[in-house]
């Protein structure tokens, strides 16, 4: 009887440990922690949305000293005007950066690199090539 109780208790601990691990893995990760493992799991639409959001955030930050934007249409016009005058630190479109990230994370040694750092490095390289 005691052996059966230990087996049931051990099985319960195993299930509880598995459930705890499953719950922990399902919690959303902070944007700074996203890396190549996440990027390779994104669908194409998610990749475009991530890069578009990143570029919009950067553009908003670059114009941040001029005040907060009241809504997304104002942000879109502000970003479009910065593109036209070449005032963005990330001057290329989301598709360019998404494609470059696909190539960047193709290399296994790049996978641990956070997405925001990969985007920075890609941007520096693209701007150098354009000079």
N, C-alpha and C positions, 0 to 999 in steps of 0.2 A: 504494500500500500504506500509505504514511504517513497519507494522508487517511482511509483506512478505520479505521486504528488510533485516530486522533483522534476519529472519529465514535463508535466503540465505547467509548472512554474517556469521552467526553462523555455518552453514553447511560448508562453505568454511574454516573457522578457524579449525573446527574439522578435515576436510580432510587434511589441511596443517599440523596440529599437528600430525596426524597419519603418513603422508608421512615423516615428519621430524624424527619421532621415528623409522620408518622402515629404513630410510637411516642410522641413527646412529647405529642401531643394526646390519647393514650389513657391517660396517667398520671392518677390521681385528683388532683383539686385539693383543697387544704386548705379546711376549712369556712369560714375567714375570707375566702377568695377567691370563694366562690360568690355569684353575683349574678343579675340578671334574665335573662341569657342561659341560665343553668342552670335557673332556675325555670320558664321557658317550655318547656323540654325535658322536664321531669318529667311523668310520668303522674299522674293524680289520686291514686292510692294512694301514690306517692312523695311527693307534696306533703303529704298528711296525715301520713305517717310522719316527714318532715322537721320539720314544725311540732310534732308530738307529742314528738319527741326534743328539740327545742329547748326546749319548755316544761318537759319533765321535767328537763333539765339546769339550767334557770334555777331551778326549784323546789328541786332538790337543792342548788344553790349557795346559795340563800336560807336553807336550813336547815343548811348546811354547818358552821356553828359548833357545832352540836349533835352532830357526829360523823358518821362514814361509815355509809352504809346497807349492810347485808349482802347484800341481794338485791332483785330487781325488785318482788316483792310488798310488801316493806316500803316501797320508794320509792312505789309506787302508793298505799298507805294514807296515807303522809305527804303526798303531793300532794293526795289527796282531802280530807284534814283541813284543809289550807291553803286549798283552794277553799271549803270550808264556812264557815270563819271569816273569809274575805276577806283572808287573809294573803299572797296571791301578788301579786308585782309585775306579773304578766301574768294578769289575772283571767278572761280569756275563753277559750273552748275552741278547740281546734285548727282546727275548721271555720271559725270566725269569722276567725282570722288567715289561713288559707289563701285564703279568699275575698277578703279585703282585699289580700293580696299579688297575687292575680290582677288586681285593679283597679289596684293601684299600678304594676305592671309593664306595664300596658296603655299607659302613657305612655312613649314611646321615650326621653325624657330621663331617666327613672328607671332604665332598664335597667342602667347601670353601678353603681348603688347596691348594696353588699353586702347579702345577705339579712338578716344579723343587725342591720344598721343600719335597714333597711326595717322589720323587725319592731319595733324600738324606737320608730321614728317613728309607726308605726301604733298601737302600744300607747298612746303619749302622747295621740294624737288621740282614740282610743276612750274613754280614761279621762276626758278633758276633756268629751266629749259626754255622758258618763254623769253628770256632776256636776249 
